Amino acid sequence: MKYFFLNFLLDSMNVGKISKKGQVIIPKEIREKFGIKPGDALIFKIQGNKVIIEKIQEKMSEILKNSKPIENSLNYQRKLREEWG
């Protein structure tokens, strides 16, 4: 029984690496399973001491089109410039 459990854990685990530039390398098996392609947008969520990575299913243009601005874009940009000094 322990042998099966260990095999299950090893079969379901994949190890990625982080480059010197902080880029995350996602193993090929995971990219294929979830249809992750170069240029796809991913969300990194922190849950306790874990990082959860999710592929954004919608196109960014659709997300922006369906969202409502918090305030006028020009006013928001002015505030950012003031904060940045």
KAJOQUI-V503865 format. One record per backbone hydrogen bond with DSSP energy under -1.0 kcal/mol. NH is the residue of the N-H (numbers start at 0). CO is the residue of the C=O. Records with the same first field share a line. If there is no record, write none. Layout:
NH->CO ; CO
This chain:
4->0
5->1
6->2
7->3
8->4
9->5
10->6
11->7
18->22
21->18
24->16
30->26
31->27
32->28
33->29
35->30
39->36
42->53
44->51
46->49
49->46
51->44
53->42
55->40
62->58
63->59
64->60
65->61
75->71
76->72
77->73
78->74
79->75
80->76
81->77
82->78
83->79
